[in-house]
Amino acid sequence: MYAAVTVTLSRDEMERRRLEAAEDLQKGITQARVARKFGVSRTTASRWYRTLDGHGMERLRKRKAPGRPSRLSSSQLAEVCEMFAAGPRTSGFETDRWTTARLAQAIEGRFAIRYDPDHVGRLMHRLGLRPKAAPVSPAQPVCEVYVAPGPGIRLHV
């Protein structure tokens, strides 16, 4: 069995991969071989083929991302990264630990833009400010430690 490797690609990298795969499909390379080459499922390669066949190469290009645009400009997002790097004390907090609620307060104080702490967590992840979760190690057997009673102490079981 193969270990699953999760790779996060940017939108540009995904587009490049689709277009390269489309070129291979146009050359007559099988969908299964394209899927293996680009590390995608055969279903994905088949979907790319159908899109290419029915709508052409242009339909495989990236489209504008759905959703509301960010309320912070790119320069403001860079300032958020600087605020984060400077630490919470520089934003008036008493400890050196950022929380999503604290960063939301700091953003509101600096830019007068209110974000929900849950959204700030997603923003931190997008900006690379949140450490990735540590890989889970195999569980260690739990060994309970009992202190033996001293002399003259009787246990009632």
C-alpha positions as CSV (number, residue, x, y, z in Angstrom):
1,M,0.0,0.0,0.0
2,Y,1.3,3.5,-0.8
3,A,1.5,6.2,1.7
4,A,-0.6,9.2,0.9
5,V,1.4,12.4,0.4
6,T,-0.5,15.6,0.7
7,V,0.9,18.4,-1.3
8,T,-0.7,21.8,-1.3
9,L,-0.3,23.6,-4.7
10,S,-0.9,27.2,-5.4
11,R,-3.6,28.1,-7.9
12,D,-0.8,28.9,-10.5
13,E,0.8,25.5,-9.9
14,M,-2.5,23.7,-10.3
15,E,-3.2,25.6,-13.5
16,R,0.3,24.7,-14.8
17,R,-0.3,21.0,-13.9
18,R,-3.7,21.0,-15.7
19,L,-2.2,22.6,-18.8
20,E,0.8,20.2,-18.9
21,A,-1.6,17.3,-18.5
22,A,-3.8,18.6,-21.3
23,E,-0.7,18.8,-23.6
24,D,0.0,15.1,-22.8
25,L,-3.6,14.1,-23.4
26,Q,-3.6,15.9,-26.8
27,K,-0.4,13.9,-27.6
28,G,-2.4,10.7,-27.1
29,I,-1.0,9.7,-23.7
30,T,-3.6,7.7,-21.8
31,Q,-5.6,9.2,-18.9
32,A,-4.2,6.6,-16.5
33,R,-0.6,7.4,-17.4
34,V,-1.4,11.2,-17.1
35,A,-3.0,10.5,-13.7
36,R,0.2,8.7,-12.5
37,K,2.5,11.3,-14.0
38,F,0.8,14.2,-12.3
39,G,-0.2,12.4,-9.0
40,V,-4.0,12.8,-9.5
41,S,-6.8,10.3,-9.6
42,R,-7.9,8.8,-12.9
43,T,-11.2,10.5,-12.3
44,T,-9.5,13.9,-12.3
45,A,-7.5,13.0,-15.5
46,S,-10.8,11.9,-17.1
47,R,-12.5,15.2,-16.1
48,W,-9.6,17.2,-17.6
49,Y,-9.9,15.1,-20.8
50,R,-13.6,15.8,-21.1
51,T,-13.2,19.5,-20.4
52,L,-10.4,19.7,-23.0
53,D,-12.4,17.7,-25.5
54,G,-15.6,19.7,-25.0
55,H,-14.4,23.2,-24.3
56,G,-10.7,23.4,-25.2
57,M,-7.6,24.4,-23.4
58,E,-8.9,27.8,-22.2
59,R,-11.4,26.1,-19.9
60,L,-8.6,24.4,-18.0
61,R,-7.1,27.8,-17.0
62,K,-7.6,29.1,-13.6
63,R,-10.6,31.3,-13.0
64,K,-11.1,34.1,-10.5
65,A,-11.4,32.6,-7.0
66,P,-15.0,32.7,-5.7
67,G,-15.8,34.5,-2.5
68,R,-15.6,37.9,-1.1
69,P,-12.3,39.8,-1.6
70,S,-10.2,40.4,1.4
71,R,-10.9,43.6,3.4
72,L,-7.2,44.0,4.0
73,S,-5.0,45.1,1.2
74,S,-1.8,43.2,0.4
75,S,0.3,45.9,2.1
76,Q,-2.0,45.6,5.2
77,L,-1.6,41.8,5.2
78,A,2.2,42.3,5.1
79,E,1.8,44.6,8.2
80,V,-0.2,41.9,9.9
81,C,2.7,39.6,9.4
82,E,5.1,42.2,10.8
83,M,2.7,42.7,13.8
84,F,2.7,39.0,14.4
85,A,6.5,38.7,14.2
86,A,6.9,41.7,16.6
87,G,4.8,39.8,19.2
88,P,1.7,40.6,21.1
89,R,3.4,42.8,23.7
90,T,4.1,45.4,21.0
91,S,0.3,45.5,20.4
92,G,-0.4,46.1,24.1
93,F,-1.0,42.6,25.4
94,E,0.6,41.4,28.6
95,T,1.9,38.0,27.4
96,D,4.0,36.7,24.5
97,R,1.3,34.4,23.1
98,W,-0.9,35.3,20.1
99,T,-4.4,34.0,20.1
100,T,-6.8,34.5,17.2
101,A,-8.9,36.8,19.5
102,R,-5.8,38.9,20.3
103,L,-4.8,39.2,16.7
104,A,-8.3,40.1,15.7
105,Q,-8.2,42.9,18.3
106,A,-4.8,44.1,17.0
107,I,-6.1,44.2,13.4
108,E,-9.1,46.1,14.5
109,G,-7.0,48.6,16.5
110,R,-4.5,49.1,13.6
111,F,-6.8,49.1,10.6
112,A,-10.3,49.6,12.0
113,I,-11.4,46.4,10.3
114,R,-13.2,43.9,12.5
115,Y,-12.6,40.2,11.9
116,D,-14.1,37.3,13.8
117,P,-11.4,35.3,15.6
118,D,-12.3,32.1,13.6
119,H,-11.6,34.0,10.4
120,V,-8.4,35.4,11.9
121,G,-7.3,31.7,12.3
122,R,-7.9,31.1,8.6
123,L,-6.0,34.3,7.8
124,M,-3.1,33.2,10.0
125,H,-3.0,29.9,8.2
126,R,-3.1,31.6,4.8
127,L,-0.2,33.9,5.8
128,G,1.8,31.0,7.2
129,L,1.7,32.4,10.7
130,R,0.2,29.2,12.2
131,P,2.6,26.3,12.8
132,K,1.6,23.1,11.1
133,A,0.3,20.5,13.4
134,A,3.0,18.2,14.6
135,P,2.8,14.7,13.2
136,V,1.1,12.3,15.6
137,S,3.5,9.7,16.9
138,P,2.3,6.2,17.7
139,A,0.7,6.0,21.1
140,Q,3.1,5.1,23.9
141,P,1.8,2.4,26.2
142,V,0.4,4.0,29.4
143,C,2.3,2.8,32.5
144,E,0.6,3.7,35.7
145,V,2.8,4.2,38.7
146,Y,1.6,3.1,42.1
147,V,3.4,3.8,45.3
148,A,3.7,0.8,47.6
149,P,2.3,1.5,51.0
150,G,4.8,1.8,53.8
151,P,5.2,-0.9,56.5
152,G,2.3,-1.3,58.8
153,I,-0.3,0.1,56.3
154,R,-3.0,-2.3,55.3
155,L,-4.9,-2.2,52.1
156,H,-8.6,-2.9,52.2
157,V,-9.6,-4.4,48.9
